[in-house]
Amino acid sequence: TDPVMPSQRAGLVGDPTMSPPAQYVPVATVGPPQFGQQAPLLQQPDQSKPTHCDRCRDCCCSPCCCVVYLVVILLVIFFTYKCRYLYVDGPPPSAKVLPSLGGRDTFFWWDMPVQRSEEQLEWCKSQLRNPMPLKGLQYGFLPGAAAPEVLYRCTKVPGIFENVPEQFRGVFWMKDNAMNEELAVLQFGRWFENERVYVMPASPFSWAWAGVDGTTPANAPFEGRLYGEWISKYHMDGLAGGHQSQSYAFAPCPGAPELPWPWAHAGHRCPAGTGNPPELTYAELNAHYWGDLSKATQDGLYTLEYENPNAWYRGIYGPVPVVGNFFKGCNCFSIGSYNLRRIIDANGNPVEPYHSEWLPHIGPAH
């Protein structure tokens, strides 16, 4: 993205063939009894007493079903009540860096202490094809296979790059992200070491989407249903048009236990016991529209959880639908999480095996 000016912005229906009264079991007859045949008789009722589970068809009229339903409800309540991550009133962790901003609450890419040179920006813009304006910003297209190198070169800025934690350097693929966001570059940001907070403002060449021109990756989630032009432009406008900044507040890994999907607690993928200074293995991520670090503008809890030097789990945790509303929005329900894979390292070289996985994924998409 290339901002022009920073100042813009049935229920189940019952079977009609009802069962006969329980005391009789019908016997089929056709016409009168023939010679040698005994007339059909009404059978005696079955004296065997049905078990509770035989009557599960009666819904909660039987103790068996009541027990099953009760167990399910108790599990929902248990996982929700025991959740360690609730919405917290007050400012987000990013507010810890506000005293370092000289009285401002906002942090944009033009607030970075060093900017890209004119020569660097000219080269970057020359790589783009088919410029597309959108709400005051200019976007361009790149072949998918060529995009990682261009994004890397256009966000590596001397005076900034060497102060960025190594974990954030390079280019990342948002693997398994159901949306059409494909590549993220985090290396044009500011590290607040004392506060252990990293702030990355949306900036030119820091984010890449696919599907805007109708080309979709071969293995796009949900058969590419979320790669349409309308949703692409919606996300582009939200991130770049909203001049969003992202903050990553690092803390010790909670080491939460694994739970059956869709239940999940934040911190279940990073190694338990890690993340104390100077280690960086777990962070809570917040989005800040219009760069306002005093406020978080997304629901639920977003995390970055270390798996290996080139792989992070991008956790997305929210409240259990309906039930969670009674427990202050417990963030123990996970839908939408994905994997962050580094495909270009800090030196600009491909990272295997992730780079080789990326190429057939993106294919001819732009």
SULCORNOR-V787038 format. One record per backbone hydrogen bond with DSSP energy under -1.0 kcal/mol. CO is the residue of the C=O (numbers start at 0). NH is the residue of the N-H. E is the energy in kcal/mol with one decimal. If there is no record, write none. Layout:
co:CO nh:NH e:E
co:CO nh:NH e:E
//
This chain:
co:4 nh:7 e:-1.4
co:15 nh:17 e:-1.9
co:20 nh:23 e:-1.5
co:33 nh:36 e:-2.5
co:51 nh:54 e:-1.3
co:52 nh:55 e:-1.2
co:54 nh:57 e:-2.2
co:55 nh:58 e:-1.6
co:57 nh:60 e:-1.7
co:61 nh:65 e:-2.0
co:62 nh:66 e:-2.5
co:63 nh:67 e:-1.9
co:64 nh:68 e:-2.9
co:65 nh:69 e:-2.5
co:66 nh:70 e:-2.4
co:67 nh:71 e:-2.1
co:68 nh:72 e:-2.5
co:69 nh:73 e:-2.7
co:70 nh:74 e:-2.4
co:71 nh:75 e:-2.2
co:72 nh:76 e:-2.5
co:73 nh:77 e:-3.0
co:74 nh:78 e:-2.7
co:75 nh:79 e:-1.9
co:76 nh:80 e:-3.3
co:77 nh:81 e:-2.8
co:84 nh:330 e:-2.7
co:91 nh:94 e:-2.0
co:92 nh:95 e:-2.0
co:93 nh:96 e:-2.0
co:94 nh:97 e:-1.2
co:96 nh:99 e:-1.9
co:97 nh:100 e:-2.3
co:104 nh:292 e:-2.7
co:107 nh:110 e:-1.7
co:108 nh:111 e:-1.4
co:116 nh:120 e:-2.3
co:117 nh:121 e:-2.5
co:118 nh:122 e:-2.1
co:119 nh:123 e:-2.2
co:120 nh:124 e:-2.7
co:121 nh:125 e:-1.7
co:123 nh:126 e:-1.1
co:124 nh:127 e:-1.0
co:128 nh:140 e:-2.7
co:131 nh:138 e:-2.4
co:133 nh:136 e:-1.3
co:136 nh:133 e:-2.6
co:137 nh:1 e:-1.2
co:138 nh:131 e:-3.2
co:140 nh:128 e:-2.0
co:142 nh:145 e:-1.0
co:142 nh:146 e:-1.3
co:145 nh:149 e:-1.5
co:146 nh:150 e:-2.7
co:147 nh:151 e:-2.2
co:148 nh:152 e:-2.5
co:149 nh:153 e:-2.1
co:151 nh:154 e:-1.1
co:156 nh:159 e:-2.2
co:156 nh:160 e:-2.8
co:159 nh:162 e:-1.5
co:160 nh:163 e:-1.5
co:164 nh:167 e:-2.2
co:165 nh:168 e:-1.5
co:170 nh:342 e:-2.5
co:170 nh:343 e:-1.5
co:171 nh:183 e:-2.5
co:172 nh:174 e:-1.8
co:172 nh:340 e:-2.6
co:173 nh:176 e:-1.5
co:174 nh:338 e:-2.5
co:179 nh:209 e:-2.3
co:181 nh:173 e:-2.8
co:182 nh:207 e:-2.1
co:183 nh:171 e:-2.6
co:189 nh:198 e:-2.6
co:191 nh:195 e:-1.2
co:191 nh:196 e:-1.8
co:195 nh:249 e:-2.7
co:196 nh:191 e:-2.9
co:197 nh:247 e:-2.8
co:198 nh:189 e:-2.7
co:199 nh:245 e:-2.3
co:202 nh:205 e:-1.7
co:205 nh:184 e:-2.6
co:207 nh:181 e:-2.6
co:207 nh:182 e:-1.4
co:210 nh:213 e:-1.3
co:216 nh:219 e:-1.4
co:219 nh:222 e:-1.0
co:220 nh:223 e:-1.8
co:221 nh:224 e:-1.6
co:223 nh:226 e:-1.8
co:227 nh:231 e:-2.2
co:228 nh:232 e:-2.6
co:229 nh:233 e:-1.6
co:230 nh:234 e:-2.2
co:231 nh:235 e:-2.5
co:232 nh:236 e:-2.3
co:233 nh:237 e:-1.8
co:234 nh:238 e:-2.5
co:235 nh:239 e:-1.8
co:235 nh:240 e:-1.6
co:238 nh:243 e:-2.4
co:239 nh:242 e:-1.6
co:241 nh:289 e:-2.8
co:243 nh:201 e:-2.6
co:244 nh:287 e:-2.6
co:245 nh:199 e:-3.1
co:246 nh:285 e:-2.2
co:247 nh:197 e:-2.3
co:248 nh:283 e:-2.3
co:259 nh:262 e:-2.1
co:261 nh:333 e:-3.3
co:270 nh:273 e:-1.6
co:273 nh:252 e:-2.9
co:275 nh:278 e:-2.4
co:280 nh:305 e:-2.8
co:281 nh:250 e:-2.1
co:282 nh:303 e:-2.3
co:283 nh:248 e:-2.6
co:285 nh:246 e:-2.4
co:286 nh:296 e:-2.8
co:287 nh:244 e:-2.2
co:287 nh:290 e:-1.5
co:288 nh:291 e:-1.5
co:290 nh:106 e:-1.5
co:290 nh:292 e:-1.0
co:291 nh:294 e:-1.3
co:300 nh:316 e:-3.1
co:301 nh:284 e:-2.7
co:303 nh:282 e:-2.0
co:304 nh:312 e:-3.0
co:307 nh:310 e:-2.1
co:309 nh:341 e:-2.6
co:310 nh:306 e:-2.3
co:310 nh:307 e:-1.9
co:311 nh:339 e:-2.9
co:312 nh:304 e:-2.3
co:312 nh:314 e:-1.2
co:313 nh:337 e:-1.6
co:314 nh:302 e:-2.4
co:316 nh:300 e:-3.2
co:317 nh:332 e:-1.9
co:319 nh:323 e:-2.3
co:320 nh:322 e:-2.8
co:322 nh:325 e:-1.9
co:323 nh:326 e:-1.7
co:323 nh:328 e:-1.9
co:327 nh:86 e:-1.1
co:329 nh:331 e:-1.5
co:331 nh:263 e:-1.5
co:332 nh:317 e:-2.9
co:337 nh:313 e:-2.6
co:338 nh:174 e:-1.2
co:339 nh:311 e:-2.7
co:340 nh:172 e:-3.5
co:342 nh:350 e:-2.0
co:343 nh:170 e:-1.8
co:344 nh:347 e:-1.9
co:348 nh:344 e:-3.0
co:350 nh:354 e:-3.2
co:352 nh:356 e:-1.3
co:353 nh:357 e:-2.0
co:354 nh:358 e:-1.8
co:356 nh:360 e:-1.0
co:357 nh:361 e:-2.7
co:358 nh:362 e:-2.3
co:360 nh:217 e:-1.3
co:361 nh:364 e:-2.2
co:364 nh:143 e:-2.3
//
